[in-house]
Amino acid sequence: MKKKGFTLIELVMVIVILGILAAMVLPRFIDLQAKAKESATRGSLGAIRAAIAVTYASRAAYGESTPVPSSIEATMFQDGQIPVEQMHASATNEVVLGTGNPTGAPGTGGWFYDSVSGKVWLNDSTYSTW
């Protein structure tokens, strides 16, 4: 009588093949997660810049002496919330005011807004530009 089933060698070979496939695919998924966070942050940054542009345009149209908003406020957005920055572990929608380039420590997160020029960046001193 012949027994049906797999031998130990066959099972080990299947496990080895699955391990090799997983080792090839896993780095791609990790990279995709980082790219997704960067894309979400870019989208949020674009939304903030658009809100600043709309506020500037509406203030300039009504002849206000200082059309550039002095700060980023939740009322500038339709849902009443400043978009959250996704790239850093401590994702936040905190807005730091200042002039020039971002001054936050690497990995600080949040947003940096220059109310003189009306520009907004990622609040991280290692951030270059988008």
N, C-alpha and C positions, 0 to 999 in steps of 0.2 A: 504494500500500500504506500503510495507516494503522498508525502505531506505537501500541502500548498502553503505558500507564504514567501516572505523575502528573507534572504540571508543577512547576516550582520554586515557583511561587506557591502551589499547593495544599499542597505539603510545608511551606512556611514558615507558612501559616495553621494547619495542624495543630499544629505546634510551638508557636506562639503560644497557641493554645487550651489545650494541655496545660500550658504555663507558667502561664497564668492560673489554671487549676484547682489546680495545685500550690501556688501562692501563697495561695490561699484555704484549702487544707486543712492546710498545714504548721503554721501557728500553733496550730491546734486540737490537733495531736499533741504539740507541745511543752508546751502547757498540761496535757494529759492525763498526761504524764510527771511533772510537778511535783505534780499532784493524787494520783497513785499513790504517790509517795514520802511525801506527807503522810498519806495513809490508812494506809500501812504503819507509819509512826511512831506514829500514833494507836493502832493495834492493839497495837503493842509496848508503848506506855505503859499501855494498858488491862491487858495481861498482867502487867506489873510491879506495877501497883496491885492487881490481883487476888491476886498472890502475897503481897504485903505484908498484905493483908486476911486471907488464909488463915492466914499465919504468926501474925498478931496474934490471930486467933480461937482457934487451937489453943493458943497460950501462955496466953491469958486463961482458957481452959477448964481448964487444969491449974494455975491459980492462981499463975503466975509473977509476981514483983513488977514486972518491966519487960516487958510483953508486946509493946511496939513494938520491932521488930527494929533493932539498932544499925547494920546495913548491909544492902545488897542482895547476896545471895550466889547463886552458880550453883545451889546445892543447893535453892533455893526453887522451881526450875523442873523440870518433868518431864524435859526433855531435858538438864538439867544445864548449860545455857548461859543467860546473861543476854541478852535480846533486843537485837539491834543496831538502833541509831537510823539511819534511812535518809535523813533530810532534808538532811544536810550532806555535802559532798564527801568529807570524811574521816570517814565513818560509823564509829562505834565503839560498843562496849557498856560503855565506861568509866563508872564511877559516881563522882561527886564528892560528898563529904559536906559538909554545912554546915547553917546554919540560916537561915530566912527565905526569900527568893526567890533564883532562880538568879543566880550571880555571873559566869558564864562570859562571855567576850568574844563579841560577835556572830559567829556562824558557828563557835563552838567545837565544839558537838555533844556527844553522849553524854547521860548522865542526871545530874540533880542530886537528891540525896535528903536530906531533912531528917529526921534520926532522932528529933528531939524530937517533931515532930507526926506523923511517919509519911507525909508527903506526898512525892511524886516529880514532877519536872518535866523538861522538855527543858532541857539545860544551855546556855542561850543567853540573854543579858541582854535580847534583843529579844522573847523569848517571853512571851506574855501568859497565855493559859489555854486548856485544852481540857477 
